[in-house]
Amino acid sequence: MPVIYHLFFWLSAMYIRLRGVKITVDRSGLKGLKGPALFLCPHISLKDHIIVGYALLPRRLTFILSEHFISIPVLGKILKNWGHIITKKMFCSDVSTIVGIMRAKKENNIIVMFPEGRLNAVAHSQPVADGTAELVKKLGIDVYSVVGNGAALVFPKWGEKYRRGRIDIKSYKLLDTAEISRMTVADISNTIDRAIYHDDEKAMAGVRYRCSDTSKGLETILYKCPECMGESCITAGGGKIRCSMCGFETTLSDDYRLDYEKLKSVNEWFYWQRDQLDLNAVLSDDVKIGTVGEDGIMDFNAGKGHITLDREKICLNGELYGSPLQFSIKTSSIAGMPYTPNREFDIYYQKKLLYIMPVDKNQIVKYVTMVDRLTEERKKPASGL
């Protein structure tokens, strides 16, 4: 439906501008673009689909989306009935996704994929999901990328959205068909990794992103004090970040910088606490469980239980719709867990999407970080690092 498609992306971009965001678009990297083609784009903000769609107007795109979008009321029905999309079970083998991608190639579509598989809590990219390079090799079509520098700072996942600032959209051609045919999967993987790696704080250093409260919400992703090393003691608000244990306090300015010598930005704090996590620790919490109901909508009150995560496995003992739900999954089989700060992390069991909601919301980031660190540890020997 060309008219609705074009209006949606144009009006969405206009609305973002009306909220005080300056958007610039460099389309020089799109010269000669025609289908079939594949776009591999960094997933750094909640509005990446709008940024990519707007940059590529008037072309209509085929987006690969996590299936959780289909479980959202109203939006899910719109996407299923009118959206030309391919759904994906994140970090879970999904043959239907590959079938959909190959069909889109035959139809000469422009396919858009965010190969990290999820959105980070901070303004920094995640590792590319396994199998991406193999997919590029199999498709053998031109590969491009679009990145919205500053988007993660305008729309922080953890805090106040629509901060007044700037988004600079850039486009690139990464690989053409001839190059792909000559390259090994390892070479393609290295090229993709370099293209997807992105630190928004560095890309937009010095640019200000104004809002009413720069720090509100940070306590949902920052849980460890860098001074006393206490945990679950961080509070945030009024532009300040504080420790309730030792009284430490720092200020977050509207350029995302902290007035603290040891850790100078949100990204630095987040990755510092990530490196401090004890991989031999055992995490254990009472949880609520959400899943997609018979109506296709996510039910946040589908069940409850107790979850435990250690170096070897993640275990859940509970109930779903009154029936017992018990499983143990090796951490080595979990490549990553998408999550929403202060709400849930996601896991698939028997290809069924589950929202895991700990009673202590500050624990969410720790579960996700533990799995990420263990995955990184396993990959190091294979890469020779």
Protein Blocks (a to p, Z undefined) as FASTA:
>chain_A
ZZlmmmmmmmmmmmmmmnopacdddfklmgoiacddddddddfbfklmmmmmmmmpcbdc
dddddfklmmpghjlmmmmmmpccddddehiacfklmmmmmmmmmnopacdddfkopacf
bdcdddddehklmmmmmnopacdddddehklmmmgfklcehiacddddddddfbdfklmm
mpcfklmmmmmmmmmpccfklmmgoiacddfblkgojlmmmmbdfklopahkacceehia
cdfknopacdddfkopacbfklmcfklmmmmmmmmpcfkbccddddddddddfkopacfk
lbgcdddddfkbccddddeehiacdddddfklpgbdcddehibccddeehiacddddfbl
mlmmmmmmmmmmmmmmmmmmmnoZZ
